[in-house]
Amino acid sequence: MRTKVAIIGSGPAGLLLGRLLENAGIETVILERRSQEYVLGRIRAGVLEQGTVELLDRAGVGEKMHAEGLVHDGVEFCFDGDRHRFNFRELVGRTVTVYGQTEVTRDLMQARDRSGAMSVYEAENVSLHDFEGDKPKVRYVKDGVGQELDCDFIAGCDGYHGVARASVPENSLRTFERVYPFGWLGILVDKPPVADELIYAHHERGFALCSMRSPTRSRYYVQVPASDKVETWSDERFWDELRRRVDAETADNLVTGPSIEKSIAPLRSFVAEPLRFGRLFLAGDAAHIVPPTGAKGLNLAASDVGVLAEALIEFYAERSKAGIDGYSARVLSRIWKAERFSWWMTSILHTFPDTDAFGRRIQRAEFEHLRSSTIAARALAENYTGLPI
């Protein structure tokens, strides 16, 4: 079997890349080791930068997002009970849209199914070969039968633990990583959100976030030690802890209920360099991980594949290698800026084990600076709504 671009991974990055290339008449095959049901069952955040919204529109999958997504003009920060709203529309003329990653994935998956483009789910033992030359291939097993896929290029969109990055020779890759000593305990509940926009809260007991998926479904988080187990957290204990960390008005207005999903997500920052190895490209979580504080994970993946699609379209239309040669440097420039912003958001909003009284005063001063300086607030808004690609 042969295709032009073999895409490893059927998450939003792989599906969006496939859709953008398909719209340009470039044939792709997507290989995914899990089932469609498993992929759609993964619960992920969904704060979309304005650029991501525009990219999904360009891919032709924005109709449901615009019908059901929640456009937010800003966010609120709360520091030990003091709240301040940052109005993004007034500060930088941009917004974000709350629309779950699961819904983005479903929209892209359905569009691919309707077009008849090929996706192979439950592809086992995927291995990448000869990508340093001009005739790469991918081998895999489907229903017990070995298969080989010849292609021009391979896009590794298969996540942090995927085969794509693991296939790169160790001496060709440099990685940068910071693991944080805490995680986010999150619950999903079928109750109206406590506020119209996200509330990021810093408290001496730890960080908290009030978020939502829809007008009737809410998502809440509290910072917990990395060693905590979700089984030790009853719903009642979670709601009590959340109330302690937010301001009195938010605590009074919380509409609680039984959780329909509860999990602990570890936090890490990670970047691999470079992101091109001959005819293999890394994108999305295969290339980088950000703590969720800055809402950058899905957005970085989208910008990666937007740049990669542009480069591949240029290659096939003009036989120019300029885009693919420049892919790694171009996306890494934006990745590191997003890493910096996510690290900064994490550092000012969380309580670290070694944070002393001086450290908390510095965090408080950062909050005061943000709410008293239009320039500082504008920088926050610019980064949160998305830097140019």
C-alpha positions in Angstrom: 0.0 0.0 0.0 1.2 3.5 -0.7 0.3 7.1 0.3 1.9 10.5 0.2 1.9 11.2 3.9 1.6 8.6 6.7 0.2 10.2 9.9 0.9 8.3 13.1 -1.8 9.1 15.7 -5.5 9.9 15.4 -5.7 12.6 18.0 -6.6 16.2 17.1 -3.1 16.9 15.7 -3.1 13.9 13.3 -6.7 14.4 12.3 -6.3 18.1 11.7 -3.2 17.6 9.6 -5.0 14.9 7.6 -7.9 17.2 7.0 -5.8 20.2 5.9 -3.8 18.0 3.5 -7.0 16.3 2.2 -8.5 19.7 1.4 -5.3 20.4 -0.7 -5.7 17.1 -2.6 -2.8 15.3 -0.8 -3.5 11.7 0.1 -2.9 10.6 3.7 -3.3 7.4 5.8 -3.7 7.7 9.5 -2.5 4.9 11.8 -3.8 4.7 15.4 -3.0 2.0 17.9 -6.2 2.5 19.8 -9.9 2.1 18.8 -12.0 5.1 17.8 -14.0 4.7 21.0 -10.9 4.9 23.1 -9.7 8.0 21.4 -13.0 9.7 21.8 -13.2 8.6 25.5 -10.1 10.7 26.5 -11.2 13.7 28.6 -9.1 16.8 27.7 -9.4 20.5 28.2 -10.6 22.7 25.4 -9.7 26.4 25.5 -9.1 27.3 21.9 -7.0 30.3 20.9 -8.5 32.5 18.2 -5.9 31.2 15.7 -6.9 27.6 16.4 -10.6 28.5 15.8 -9.6 30.1 12.5 -7.5 27.0 11.5 -10.5 24.7 12.3 -12.7 26.9 10.1 -10.1 26.7 7.3 -10.2 22.9 7.7 -14.0 23.0 7.2 -14.9 21.6 10.6 -16.0 24.7 12.5 -19.8 24.7 12.2 -20.5 22.7 15.4 -17.8 24.6 17.3 -19.4 27.9 16.5 -22.9 26.6 17.4 -21.9 25.0 20.7 -18.6 26.7 21.7 -18.5 29.4 24.4 -16.7 32.6 23.3 -14.9 34.1 26.3 -13.8 37.7 26.2 -11.5 37.3 29.3 -10.6 35.3 32.4 -10.5 36.1 36.1 -7.6 35.7 38.5 -8.2 35.2 42.2 -5.5 35.6 44.8 -6.4 34.7 48.4 -10.0 35.8 47.7 -9.2 39.0 45.7 -10.6 38.7 42.2 -9.7 40.6 39.0 -11.0 40.2 35.5 -8.8 40.6 32.5 -10.8 41.6 29.4 -9.0 40.2 26.4 -11.2 41.9 23.8 -10.5 45.3 25.3 -6.8 44.6 25.9 -5.8 43.0 22.5 -9.0 42.7 20.5 -9.0 38.9 20.7 -11.0 36.1 22.4 -10.8 32.4 23.2 -13.5 29.7 22.7 -14.3 27.0 25.2 -15.0 23.8 23.2 -13.8 20.4 24.4 -10.9 18.6 22.8 -13.1 15.5 22.6 -15.6 17.5 20.5 -12.8 18.8 18.2 -11.6 15.2 17.8 -15.1 14.0 17.0 -15.7 16.8 14.4 -12.4 16.0 12.6 -13.0 12.2 12.8 -16.5 12.5 11.4 -15.3 14.7 8.6 -12.6 12.2 7.7 -15.2 9.3 7.8 -17.5 11.2 5.5 -14.7 11.9 2.9 -13.6 8.3 2.9 -10.0 9.1 3.7 -8.3 6.1 5.2 -7.7 5.6 8.9 -6.5 2.3 10.4 -7.5 1.9 14.0 -6.0 -0.7 16.4 -2.9 -0.8 14.3 -0.4 -2.9 16.3 3.4 -2.9 16.4 3.8 0.2 14.3 7.4 0.8 13.3 9.0 3.5 11.2 11.7 2.8 8.7 14.1 4.6 6.2 12.9 8.1 7.0 16.4 9.5 6.7 16.2 8.6 3.0 13.6 9.5 0.3 11.6 6.3 0.6 10.3 6.0 4.1 7.9 3.2 5.1 5.7 2.3 8.1 5.1 -1.3 9.1 2.2 -2.4 11.3 0.0 -5.3 12.1 -3.8 -5.2 11.6 -6.0 -8.2 12.6 -2.9 -10.3 12.9 -1.6 -9.6 9.4 1.6 -7.6 8.8 1.2 -4.6 6.6 3.7 -2.2 5.0 2.8 1.4 4.0 5.2 3.2 1.6 5.0 7.0 1.7 6.8 10.3 0.9 6.7 11.7 4.5 5.8 10.5 8.0 4.1 12.8 10.5 4.5 11.7 14.1 1.4 13.0 15.9 1.2 10.1 18.3 1.8 11.8 21.7 4.5 11.8 24.4 4.6 8.0 24.7 4.3 7.3 20.9 6.6 5.4 18.6 7.5 8.4 16.4 9.9 10.2 18.7 11.1 6.9 20.1 12.2 6.0 16.5 14.6 8.9 16.3 18.3 7.9 17.0 19.1 9.0 20.5 22.1 11.0 19.5 20.0 13.0 17.0 17.6 14.3 19.6 17.9 16.7 22.5 15.2 17.0 25.2 14.4 19.6 27.8 12.1 18.7 30.7 10.8 19.9 34.0 8.5 17.7 36.2 6.4 19.6 38.7 5.9 18.2 42.2 2.1 18.4 42.0 -0.8 17.5 39.8 -4.4 18.6 39.0 -7.2 16.7 40.5 -10.1 17.3 38.2 -13.8 16.4 38.3 -16.5 16.7 35.6 -20.0 17.4 36.8 -23.3 17.9 35.0 -24.1 21.2 36.7 -24.0 24.8 35.5 -20.6 26.5 35.8 -20.1 28.9 38.7 -19.1 31.8 36.4 -19.4 32.8 32.8 -15.6 32.7 32.4 -12.7 30.7 33.8 -11.5 31.6 37.3 -7.8 30.9 38.1 -7.3 30.9 41.9 -4.2 31.0 44.0 -4.4 30.1 47.7 -1.9 29.1 50.3 -3.5 25.6 50.3 -2.8 25.4 46.5 -4.2 26.3 43.1 -7.8 25.9 41.9 -9.5 26.4 38.6 -13.2 26.8 37.9 -13.9 25.9 34.2 -16.7 24.5 32.0 -17.5 22.4 29.0 -20.9 23.8 28.2 -23.7 25.8 30.0 -24.7 22.7 31.8 -21.4 20.8 32.3 -18.6 22.1 34.5 -15.0 21.1 35.1 -13.2 22.0 38.3 -9.6 21.4 39.5 -7.5 21.6 42.6 -3.8 21.2 43.0 -2.7 18.1 44.8 0.7 16.5 45.6 2.0 14.3 42.8 1.8 11.3 45.1 -2.0 11.6 45.7 -4.3 8.9 44.6 -7.7 9.8 43.1 -9.4 7.0 45.2 -8.7 9.0 48.4 -10.8 12.0 47.1 -14.5 11.7 47.6 -16.7 14.2 45.9 -17.5 15.8 49.3 -13.8 16.2 50.1 -13.2 17.8 46.7 -16.0 20.3 47.0 -14.9 21.3 50.5 -11.4 21.8 49.3 -12.4 23.8 46.3 -14.6 26.1 48.4 -11.6 26.9 50.7 -9.4 28.0 47.7 -11.8 30.4 45.9 -13.4 33.7 47.0 -16.5 33.7 49.2 -18.8 34.7 46.3 -17.7 31.8 44.1 -17.9 29.4 47.1 -21.4 30.4 47.8 -22.5 30.1 44.2 -21.0 26.7 43.5 -23.6 24.2 42.3 -22.3 20.8 43.3 -23.2 17.3 42.3 -21.9 13.8 41.8 -18.8 13.7 39.6 -19.1 11.8 36.2 -15.4 11.7 35.8 -12.5 12.2 38.3 -8.8 12.0 37.6 -5.4 13.4 38.5 -3.2 14.8 35.7 0.5 15.2 36.4 2.2 18.4 35.3 5.4 18.6 33.2 7.1 20.9 30.7 8.9 19.1 27.9 10.4 20.0 24.5 12.3 17.9 22.0 14.7 19.4 19.4 14.8 19.3 16.5 11.4 18.3 15.1 12.5 17.1 11.7 14.6 14.0 10.9 14.8 13.5 7.2 11.3 12.8 6.1 9.9 12.3 9.6 8.3 15.3 11.4 7.2 15.5 15.1 4.1 17.5 16.0 1.8 17.9 19.0 2.6 16.0 22.2 5.3 14.0 20.5 7.2 17.2 20.3 6.3 19.1 23.4 4.2 19.0 26.7 3.1 22.1 28.6 1.4 22.2 32.0 -2.3 23.0 31.4 -2.2 26.3 33.3 -1.7 28.3 30.2 -4.2 26.3 28.0 -1.6 25.8 25.3 -1.5 22.0 24.7 -4.1 21.6 22.0 -3.3 25.0 20.6 0.4 24.3 20.1 -0.5 21.0 18.4 -2.9 22.8 16.0 -0.2 25.5 15.2 2.4 22.7 14.6 0.3 20.9 12.0 -0.9 24.1 10.5 2.7 25.0 9.7 3.5 21.4 8.6 0.5 21.3 6.3 1.5 24.6 4.7 5.1 23.2 4.2 3.9 19.9 2.6 1.3 21.7 0.4 4.2 24.0 -0.8 6.3 20.9 -1.5 3.7 19.2 -3.7 2.5 22.3 -5.4 5.8 24.0 -6.1 8.4 21.2 -5.5 9.9 23.6 -3.0 11.6 22.3 0.2 11.8 25.7 1.9 8.8 25.0 4.2 9.8 21.5 5.2 13.4 22.7 5.7 12.2 25.5 8.0 9.5 23.6 9.8 11.5 22.8 13.0 12.9 26.2 13.6 9.6 27.9 12.9 7.5 25.9 15.2 10.1 25.7 18.0 10.2 29.5 18.2 6.4 29.5 19.1 6.7 26.4 21.2 9.3 27.9 23.5 7.2 31.1 23.9 4.2 29.0 24.9 6.4 26.9 27.3 7.6 30.2 28.9 4.0 31.4 29.3 2.8 28.1 30.7 5.7 27.9 33.2 5.0 31.5 34.3 1.3 30.9 34.8 2.2 27.8 36.8 4.8 29.5 38.9 2.5 32.4 40.0 -0.7 30.4 40.6 0.6 27.3 42.4 2.0 26.7 45.8 5.4 24.9 45.6 6.8 22.7 48.4 9.6 25.2 48.9 7.5 28.3 48.6 8.2 30.4 51.8 6.7 33.7 53.0 9.0 35.6 50.7 8.0 33.5 47.7 4.3 34.1 48.4 4.9 37.8 48.6 6.5 37.7 45.2 3.5 35.9 43.8 1.2 38.4 45.4 3.3 41.3 43.9 3.0 39.6 40.4 -0.8 39.6 40.8 -0.9 43.2 41.9 1.3 44.2 39.0 -1.0 42.4 36.5 -4.1 44.1 37.8 -2.5 47.6 38.0 -0.5 47.7 34.8 -2.3 47.8 31.4 1.0 46.8 29.7 1.4 43.7 31.9 -2.3 42.8 31.5 -1.9 43.2 27.7 1.0 40.8 27.7 -1.1 38.2 29.6 -4.0 38.7 27.1 -1.7 38.5 24.1 -0.1 35.2 25.3 -3.4 33.6 26.5 -5.3 34.3 23.3 -2.4 33.1 21.2 0.8 34.5 19.7 1.1 34.7 15.9 2.4 31.5 14.2 
